[in-house]
Amino acid sequence: MTAAQGGDRRALDTLLRRHYDYAFAICRRMCGNEADALDATQEGMIAMVRGLPRYDGRAAFTTWTYRVVTNACLDELRRRKRRPVVELPDLEAEPTGGAPRIDDQVIDRLAIDHALDQVPIDYRIVIVLRDQLGLDYAEIAEVVGIPPGTVRSRIARGRTALARALEGNQNPARVVGSSADPLPRSIGGDLP
């Protein structure tokens, strides 16, 4: 990180590659779709490069990175509001003409993405940082800039909102979040 701050391009490249997957994971869950997530991740990486000279080491570099990427996601979500919405086909419909059936895991991921998209952004951010990335409450508080107690309450409220959104899951063969069928590990298994 110090070498990258000093202008070493190879160190900068290594730093960005090391944090890209986590940045994309945050963006994928917060934005709800891959296209917006890729845009937000790219913007987050650009913001990291631009902000690197100002990074002062008061927070852990990963915490600073999560903050930069989270802000890039919020910017992308604001831009999304100004774009027209395109309706997607019903993914649950039976395939016709020999088309391949969409895998249940893909359907689950889309259902979770759709449910997360219905959760207010203040709650979605903390859920993604906790359940996707495994940050503790203090780290989340630092990333988001709120007290740890507020992080706890937002996580609780967000998980409740997520569970309600998932109740409307159209796949009756699977009850997402039940003890017989836990949430996929990519979301974190500790959601109620």
C-alpha positions as CSV (number, residue, x, y, z in Angstrom):
1,M,0.0,0.0,0.0
2,T,2.8,2.4,0.9
3,A,4.6,1.6,-2.4
4,A,1.4,2.2,-4.3
5,Q,1.0,5.5,-2.6
6,G,4.5,6.3,-3.7
7,G,3.7,5.8,-7.3
8,D,4.7,2.2,-7.8
9,R,2.4,1.0,-10.6
10,R,3.1,-2.7,-10.0
11,A,2.2,-2.3,-6.3
12,L,-1.0,-0.4,-7.3
13,D,-1.9,-3.2,-9.7
14,T,-1.4,-5.8,-7.0
15,L,-3.4,-3.8,-4.5
16,L,-6.3,-3.4,-6.8
17,R,-6.3,-7.1,-7.9
18,R,-6.1,-8.2,-4.2
19,H,-9.3,-6.2,-3.4
20,Y,-11.3,-6.5,-6.6
21,D,-13.2,-9.7,-5.7
22,Y,-14.3,-8.3,-2.3
23,A,-15.3,-5.0,-4.0
24,F,-17.3,-6.9,-6.6
25,A,-19.0,-9.0,-3.9
26,I,-20.1,-5.9,-2.1
27,C,-21.3,-4.3,-5.3
28,R,-23.1,-7.4,-6.6
29,R,-25.2,-7.7,-3.4
30,M,-25.9,-4.0,-3.0
31,C,-26.7,-3.3,-6.6
32,G,-28.7,-6.5,-7.2
33,N,-27.5,-7.2,-10.7
34,E,-24.2,-7.9,-12.4
35,A,-24.1,-5.0,-14.9
36,D,-24.6,-2.3,-12.2
37,A,-22.2,-4.2,-9.9
38,L,-19.5,-4.1,-12.6
39,D,-20.0,-0.4,-13.1
40,A,-19.9,0.3,-9.4
41,T,-16.8,-1.9,-8.9
42,Q,-15.0,-0.1,-11.7
43,E,-16.0,3.3,-10.2
44,G,-14.9,2.0,-6.8
45,M,-11.5,1.0,-8.1
46,I,-11.1,4.3,-9.8
47,A,-12.0,6.1,-6.6
48,M,-9.5,4.0,-4.7
49,V,-6.7,5.0,-7.1
50,R,-7.7,8.7,-6.9
51,G,-8.1,8.6,-3.1
52,L,-5.0,6.6,-2.3
53,P,-2.8,9.6,-1.8
54,R,-5.2,10.9,0.9
55,Y,-5.4,7.5,2.7
56,D,-3.8,8.3,6.1
57,G,-3.8,4.9,7.8
58,R,-6.2,5.9,10.6
59,A,-8.5,3.0,9.5
60,A,-7.4,-0.4,8.3
61,F,-6.9,-0.3,4.5
62,T,-9.6,-2.9,4.0
63,T,-12.1,-0.8,6.0
64,W,-11.2,2.3,3.9
65,T,-11.6,0.1,0.7
66,Y,-15.1,-1.0,1.8
67,R,-16.1,2.6,2.5
68,V,-14.9,3.7,-0.9
69,V,-16.7,0.8,-2.7
70,T,-19.9,1.3,-0.6
71,N,-19.9,4.9,-1.7
72,A,-19.4,3.9,-5.3
73,C,-22.4,1.5,-5.0
74,L,-24.6,4.3,-3.5
75,D,-23.7,6.5,-6.5
76,E,-24.5,3.7,-8.9
77,L,-27.9,3.1,-7.2
78,R,-28.7,6.9,-7.5
79,R,-27.8,6.7,-11.2
80,R,-30.0,3.6,-11.6
81,K,-33.0,5.6,-10.4
82,R,-32.6,7.8,-13.4
83,R,-32.5,4.9,-15.9
84,P,-35.6,3.2,-17.4
85,V,-36.4,-0.2,-16.0
86,V,-36.5,-3.2,-18.3
87,E,-38.8,-6.1,-17.4
88,L,-37.2,-9.5,-17.2
89,P,-38.9,-12.8,-18.3
90,D,-40.4,-15.0,-15.6
91,L,-37.5,-17.3,-14.7
92,E,-39.8,-19.8,-12.9
93,A,-41.8,-20.6,-16.0
94,E,-41.3,-24.1,-17.5
95,P,-38.9,-24.1,-20.4
96,T,-40.4,-24.4,-23.8
97,G,-38.9,-25.8,-27.0
98,G,-36.2,-27.7,-25.3
99,A,-34.6,-24.6,-23.6
100,P,-32.5,-25.5,-20.6
101,R,-34.1,-25.1,-17.2
102,I,-32.5,-22.5,-15.0
103,D,-30.7,-24.1,-12.1
104,D,-32.3,-23.8,-8.6
105,Q,-29.1,-22.2,-7.3
106,V,-29.4,-19.4,-9.9
107,I,-33.1,-18.9,-9.0
108,D,-32.2,-18.7,-5.3
109,R,-29.5,-16.1,-6.1
110,L,-31.9,-14.1,-8.2
111,A,-34.5,-14.3,-5.4
112,I,-32.0,-13.1,-2.8
113,D,-30.9,-10.3,-5.1
114,H,-34.5,-9.3,-5.7
115,A,-35.3,-9.4,-2.0
116,L,-32.1,-7.4,-1.1
117,D,-33.2,-4.8,-3.7
118,Q,-36.4,-4.4,-1.7
119,V,-34.5,-3.8,1.6
120,P,-33.9,-0.1,2.3
121,I,-30.3,0.8,1.3
122,D,-29.2,1.8,4.9
123,Y,-30.1,-1.8,6.0
124,R,-28.8,-3.4,2.8
125,I,-25.3,-1.9,3.3
126,V,-24.9,-3.3,6.8
127,I,-26.3,-6.7,5.9
128,V,-23.9,-7.1,2.9
129,L,-20.9,-6.0,5.0
130,R,-21.8,-8.3,7.8
131,D,-23.3,-11.4,6.1
132,Q,-21.4,-11.3,2.8
133,L,-18.0,-10.0,4.0
134,G,-18.1,-11.0,7.7
135,L,-17.1,-7.6,9.0
136,D,-17.7,-7.2,12.7
137,Y,-19.9,-4.4,14.1
138,A,-17.0,-2.0,14.9
139,E,-15.6,-2.4,11.3
140,I,-19.1,-1.8,9.8
141,A,-19.5,1.2,12.1
142,E,-16.2,2.6,10.8
143,V,-17.1,1.9,7.1
144,V,-20.5,3.4,7.2
145,G,-19.8,6.1,9.7
146,I,-22.4,5.3,12.4
147,P,-22.2,4.0,16.0
148,P,-22.0,0.2,16.5
149,G,-25.3,0.2,18.3
150,T,-26.9,1.6,15.2
151,V,-25.2,-1.0,13.1
152,R,-26.7,-3.7,15.3
153,S,-30.2,-2.3,15.0
154,R,-29.9,-1.8,11.2
155,I,-28.7,-5.4,10.8
156,A,-31.7,-6.7,12.9
157,R,-34.2,-4.5,11.0
158,G,-32.6,-5.3,7.7
159,R,-32.6,-9.1,8.3
160,T,-36.3,-8.8,9.2
161,A,-37.0,-6.9,6.0
162,L,-35.0,-9.4,4.0
163,A,-36.9,-12.3,5.5
164,R,-40.2,-10.7,4.7
165,A,-39.1,-10.1,1.1
166,L,-37.9,-13.7,0.8
167,E,-41.3,-14.9,2.1
168,G,-42.7,-13.9,-1.3
169,N,-40.2,-16.3,-3.1
170,Q,-42.2,-17.9,-5.9
171,N,-40.3,-21.2,-5.7
172,P,-42.6,-23.3,-3.5
173,A,-40.3,-26.3,-3.5
174,R,-37.7,-24.4,-1.6
175,V,-38.2,-22.4,1.6
176,V,-35.2,-20.2,1.7
177,G,-33.8,-19.7,5.2
178,S,-35.5,-22.7,6.9
179,S,-33.3,-25.1,8.9
180,A,-33.8,-27.7,6.2
181,D,-32.6,-25.3,3.5
182,P,-30.3,-22.6,4.8
183,L,-29.4,-19.5,2.8
184,P,-26.5,-20.0,0.4
185,R,-23.1,-19.5,2.1
186,S,-22.4,-16.4,-0.2
187,I,-25.1,-14.5,1.8
188,G,-24.0,-15.9,5.2
189,G,-25.8,-18.6,7.1
190,D,-26.7,-16.5,10.1
191,L,-29.7,-14.7,8.8
192,P,-32.9,-15.5,10.8
